[in-house]
Amino acid sequence: MSATTTGLSTAAVAGAGGVQPETRARPARRARGWWRWAVFAVLGLYFLVPLAASVWFTVRSRDGVTADAYASIPSAEGFAENFGRSLALGALTVVIALLLTVPTVVLVELRLPRLRPLVELLTLVPLLLPPIALVVGVRSVLAWAPEHFFGTPLAEAFFALQEPALPWILVLVYVVLALPFVYRALDAGVRGAQLRTLTEAARVLGASWPRVMLSVVLPVLRTSVLNAAFLTLALVLGEFTVANILGFETFPTWIVRIAGSQPRLSVAVSVLSLLLTWALLLLISALDRRRREEDPA
């Protein structure tokens, strides 16, 4: 009888707008999270153990621990030249990729939404096509055109694309390889922003389309643009296959070349490159978090 009365009184309190007693969490539910920490621990070891082994290889010597391998990087033969060349290739790739992709994403979002599946499919083609097949095709074209058009402006253009100091052909290939990442980053930013409303308001106020792109679209998509730029730069700084097959020396190919004669220097440069990439990714995350805090809506 007392239990029935207690149950009725509890139900009455809850029905009258009261708060039901807090239900204790089941121990089994709390224990379910252990496997998540186990997965994180395994992944952390998977990444950190090779990195720690590489760092130990670069600092270990007969006399103890030394940082000579890292101190000799700036003065290493070919480092400044090849690193600067890769940075220039990365900057050009970022500029061309953004000039091609930003207007396309905005046009699809505002004017041609029905073409979104087709554009997404086209941007996935570089992921479906193996890079080795792409670079073999590019090399065949570069070898074929000068033979058939020697002495013509077309042949001169092909020779200019293969200038060793700044091989523009690598920029064009890198733009194709970076297209899926650039498009996905920009498309995610466009979907999360009220771009149609903002652009229509700017047009009503009399702004031209170039002014809309510079004053409305780019500020709204600044985080997405930075994401795309950093991903593209990381791709260029780490790409080896295309440059090696086409016969150009860039930062990754230089690292492989010196690995035989200066293994510690090669590993030290690789470690710093990896840390630089991680720093860029952390910067992207921090900028995105800051944007969300400034604009919670």
WOJOGI-V856967 format. One record per backbone hydrogen bond with DSSP energy under -0.5 kcal/mol. CO is the residue of the C=O (numbers start at 1). NH is the residue of the N-H. Records with the same first field share a line. If there is no record, write none. Layout:
BEGIN
CO=NH / NH
END
This chain:
BEGIN
1=5
2=6
3=7
4=8
5=9
6=10
7=11
8=12
9=13
10=14
11=15
12=16
13=18
14=17
18=20
26=30
27=31
28=32
29=32
30=33
31=34
32=35
33=37
34=38
35=39
36=40
37=41
38=42
39=43
40=44
41=45
42=46
43=47
44=48
45=49
47=51
48=52
49=53
50=54
51=55
52=56
53=57
54=58
55=59
56=60
59=66
61=64
64=61
67=71
68=72
70=73
73=76
76=79 / 80
78=82
79=83
80=84
81=85
82=86 / 251
83=87
84=88
85=89
86=90
87=91
88=92
89=93
90=94
91=95
92=96
93=97
94=98
95=99
96=100
97=101
98=102
100=104
101=105
102=106
103=107
104=108
105=109
106=110
107=111 / 112
112=115
113=116
115=119
116=120
117=121
118=122
119=123
120=124
121=124 / 125
122=125
124=127 / 128
125=129
128=130
130=133 / 134
131=135
132=136
133=137
134=138
135=139
136=140
137=141
138=142
139=143
140=144
141=145
142=146
143=147
144=148
145=149
149=152 / 155
152=156
153=157
154=158
155=159
156=160
157=161
158=162
159=162
160=163
161=169
163=166
166=168
167=170 / 171
168=172
169=173
170=174
171=175
172=176
173=177
174=178
175=179
178=182
179=183
180=184
181=185
182=186
183=187
184=188
185=189
186=190
187=191
188=192
190=193
193=195
194=198
195=199
196=200
197=201
198=202
199=203
200=204
201=205
202=207
203=206
208=212
209=213
210=214
211=215
212=216 / 217
213=218
216=220
217=221
219=222
221=225
222=226
223=227
224=228
225=229
226=230
227=231
228=232
229=233
230=234
231=235
232=236
233=237
234=238
235=239
236=239
240=244
241=245
242=246
243=247 / 248
248=250
250=254
251=255
252=256
253=257
254=258
255=259
256=259
257=260
258=262
262=266
263=267
264=268
265=269
266=270
267=271
268=272
269=273
270=274
271=275
272=276
273=277
274=278
275=279
276=280
277=281
278=282
279=283
280=284
281=285
282=286
283=287
284=288
285=289
286=290
287=291
288=292
289=293
290=294
291=295
END
